[in-house]
Amino acid sequence: MNTSRERLVRLFAEYGPQSAIAKHGRHELLAHPVSLIALERLSTARFALALLWDGELPDRWLNDLCGPWGIGEVL
């Protein structure tokens, strides 16, 4: 398994819909299928993702993932 995939698997296990933190609602984006795409883009093209984040989903959903992912907020 490559490093990026391992990181996605670990993050999804730690912050995904079945995790303790998700039950408190902090990482709402992880409850949606688009979350894996967002996590992958945060790894490879976070600023491009920020430009495409068009307000259909709340900005805080994306920014809430940045901390656990180890990067600063993008929006």
N, C-alpha and C positions, 0 to 999 in steps of 0.2 A: 504494500500500500504506500503510495507516495505521501510526502509530508503534508501537502495541501489537503489531500483527502483525509488523512489522519486528523488534521486540525478541525476540519468540518465535522467529522464524526464525533470528536471529543466535545466540540462546542455545542453541537446539537444535543448530545447526551446531557451536558451540563446545563444548557439553557433552553432546550426544546420543550415541546408542549407537555411532556410528562415529568419534567424536572420540578424540583421544589421552588425554584425562583419563578418559573412560569406560572405556577399556581397563584402567585401574588400579583401577577399582571405586569411586572416591570418590563418584560421583553415580549410585548404583544405581537411583534412581527413574526416571531418563531412559531406562532400558532397557525401561520398561513403558508401555503405551498411555495410562495415566492421567496420565502426566507432562505432557502438553499442557494438560490440564484443571487440574492443580495449578499450573502456571506462570501460566495465565490468572487463576486465583483469587488467586495471590500478588500479581498486579498490581492486582486490583480489590477483593478482599475477603479479605485475608490472615488477619485475625483470625477471620472466619467460617469459613474453611477450617480453622484451628487448632481451633475448637470441634467441627467435624465429623470431624476426623481421629481415628478411634475405636480406633486401635491395631491395626487389621488389617494395616497396613504399619508398619514401624519408624519411630519419631519422627525418628531421625537422617536418614532419607531426605528428609523434608521440610526439616528444618533445613539439610542440606547444600546445598540449592538456594538458600537465602536469601542466602548470601554472593555468589555470582555474580550473583544477581538484584538485588543492591544494597540489601538490607534486613536488619534484625536477625533473629535466630532467632524463630520464632513459637511453638515448643513448649518 
